Amino acid sequence: MSRERLGCWPLTLIIVLSLLAGGVAGGLAGATAVVWLMGQNPPLTLSAATVQPSPPPPPAASPVSLPSVITLQEESATTEVVKKVGPAVVTVVNLKMPRWDFWGNLTQPRSLGSGVIIDPQGYVVTNNHVVEGNESLSVIMASGDRKDAELMGTDVFSDLAVLHIEGDNFPVAELGDSSQLQPGERVIAIGSALGNFRNTVTAGVISGLERSIAVDESFALEGLIQTDTAINHGNSGGPLVNLQGQVIGINTLIIRGDSYSRDVAEGLGFAIPSNTVRLVVEQLIAKGRVSRPFLGISHREVTPRLAAYYNLAVSQGVLVLQVAPGTPAGRAGLKVGDVIVAISGDPINPENPFINVLMRHKVGETVTLSVNRFGRELTLEVTLGERPY
């Protein structure tokens, strides 16, 4: 065993010396090659153009403030409308006939409403029910000045009246086109809330169109604008205004609840459309009354629900409920259960209520009624009479 170990040492020493000699020779050769290459080519440098600076961090996003901008624009529009229309809004004072009270004292009751000047010569539009039973009328201007007023005429069927005050160059409000109204459109009411809070401003939206409200058993106010704008006692006769500063309705009534179910309602106000106001006021100024064409029927507006209930063949028009004998309708052959769908080609629908279509014609004019009689189309000619008062 000892000999074997001693015999390996010479071989191991030779191998180690060979490896050391090879490493030294390789290092010298590599260094020589590097020196030669550096002499042939200069060192590589990067030009300034190739150095790209790091992009700056993106700026922090500013918070979006659209809701506040929209609110400011809407508030600005509202205030501008009030500045434009407010000076033309008046308080109507109705002093009624004196009467004896319970205690034996002679008193003169009064009622207060609103109105709006529509002509610089002093013509004021208000409600018929605001001026009913008057002994004398006056108006209180937006400025606080009080002026005597003359009643030019009234129309119970539209609940409109026109007053006149002496003077000229009065501030006026423009009548707009109520046929362009859309549910959801923002509107403003201006009037004398409770009669004492002059030029009270409230705002809301158009809640519905072409509403019909029964006034009594003989007739209903048709084609009304429904709004959730706060309308209080004393607002009657005041204007309902769009954001362009145009009067698109005259406020006429509110509903507080259902008398049958005893449900309580909020935000149910109604206004007479400006297009109806324009038609009525022109006649009241010209002759003190409205010559209303007369057929001699009682009727009800046809709706899809009514059509389904009565199994009607059409879903628009007016259903004839009664025909008075000796009237234009009776002489023309109109019958109970007929549905009048058009007058002289003008369709009767939510955009063209029956009364408005009828009002386009004159007393004594012969018109053509398009009638659906239990599914059969008929054409009847009728000469319009004048509605009795």
Summary of the structure (lengths in Angstrom):
residues: 389
radius of gyration: 43.8
end to end distance: 150.4
largest distance: 158.5
contacts: 1147
relative contact order: 0.10
helix: 27%
strand: 37%
